[in-house]
Structures are given as C-alpha cells and as structure tokens.
Amino acid sequence: MLPVSAGRPVLVAVGLLTHGRDDRGEPRYVVTRRHEAAAHLPGCWELPGGKVGPEETPAAALVRELREELGVEVSPPEPLTFSWHAYAERTVLLLFFAAQTRPDSPAPRPLASAELRLVSRDELLELPLPPANAPLLDRLRS
C-alpha cells in the first residue's frame, strides 16, 4: 500500500512530447531536468507538463505548460494513461498525453528547466525519471 501524504492530490498534465525523428525515422522525445533548487525532485529528469488550473481541462493545461516551459506549439494532446503516486510531501495524479510539436513551432528550449534533451524511446527508458512515471514507462516498454 502507498503512503498517504497530507492534502489534496495535485492534478498534473504531462506530455510525452515528440519533436522530430532520428536517422531511422524513430521519434525523438523531449525531456527536461529540474533545477537543483527546485522544491520537489531537484535535479530530476522529467517529461514536460505541469499543474492543471481550476478552470482548465488537462489537455488545455498541457498546451499552456508546453508553451510556457518550452516555447513550443503542439498538436492536440491525446490521452495515454495516468498515475496516482504518493510522495512523502505530496500526492499527485498524473494524466499523461501524447503530443507532437507542430511543423510551424519553434524548437523546444529549456525556458523553465536546467537542461533539455531530445531522446529516443530506449534512452527515455534508461533515464532516472520520477517514480510516478512508472505506468507510462511500462506502457512504452510493451
């Protein structure tokens, strides 16, 4: 059984964001690394996204977050899976979406993170991502 942390769960929209393809035609995924001074999971690699506001749908929140965090415009996000995870300091409900940068979008930039990488599926599966990402990673492995 997972530990129960205090307070209401934080609703977060997360993007498995594709930007371009490699030499074999395989998609490249955007990952970012949190700043070392971040309050939650400092220095951790993560998929982009953020909290869903009270008047937003999760898909709209993701589009907004990707614009704010990466400076990109994306295709309409498509739901993939979800994760409910209790960290010691908070509980999160992550809603994962697939999206891709639009052809007219600028390249992603790390506007709100320490670093940005474009990685293959295999590279993504090797990164030390937060535990709450396990359901998405399991889906990518299968």
C-alpha positions, -999 to 999 in steps of 0.1 A, spaced: 0 0 0 12 35 -9 18 60 19 -9 88 21 5 123 21 -12 153 35 -36 175 15 -55 171 -18 -38 154 -47 -21 177 -72 -35 172 -107 -8 173 -133 -9 171 -171 23 155 -185 33 153 -222 51 125 -240 62 152 -265 76 142 -299 99 167 -316 113 154 -349 127 120 -358 162 103 -358 181 89 -388 160 57 -386 127 76 -385 121 69 -348 105 97 -328 126 120 -305 111 128 -272 116 159 -251 128 156 -216 139 183 -192 159 183 -160 147 202 -130 168 229 -114 188 218 -84 170 245 -63 135 230 -72 114 224 -41 102 190 -54 125 164 -71 155 187 -76 178 178 -105 155 150 -117 148 143 -153 111 146 -163 87 148 -191 73 183 -195 40 195 -181 25 210 -150 -4 216 -127 -39 218 -141 -56 251 -131 -91 253 -116 -107 265 -148 -86 243 -173 -90 210 -189 -60 188 -185 -53 190 -223 -55 228 -223 -32 229 -192 -7 208 -211 -7 230 -242 -2 261 -219 26 244 -199 44 233 -230 42 269 -244 55 283 -211 82 257 -203 95 250 -238 82 278 -261 65 253 -284 32 249 -302 18 214 -302 -8 192 -319 -39 185 -298 -28 162 -270 -42 126 -269 -47 108 -236 -23 79 -229 -25 67 -193 -25 80 -158 -6 76 -125 -16 81 -89 15 84 -67 21 94 -31 55 111 -24 64 119 12 55 155 7 26 153 -18 3 130 -37 0 135 -75 -25 124 -101 -6 125 -134 -25 125 -167 -2 115 -195 -8 127 -230 9 121 -264 16 153 -284 40 165 -310 54 199 -319 36 214 -349 56 220 -381 54 258 -376 66 256 -340 100 268 -328 123 241 -315 119 234 -278 140 254 -254 146 249 -216 127 281 -205 118 267 -170 144 239 -165 181 234 -162 185 213 -193 166 198 -223 174 167 -243 158 150 -273 159 113 -267 149 80 -283 124 57 -267 153 35 -254 172 65 -240 140 77 -223 135 43 -207 171 45 -193 167 79 -177 161 82 -139 126 96 -141 103 102 -111 86 71 -97 52 85 -106 61 80 -143 62 41 -139 28 35 -157 39 54 -188 73 38 -188 57 3 -185 35 12 -215 65 23 -236 83 -10 -228 54 -31 -240 
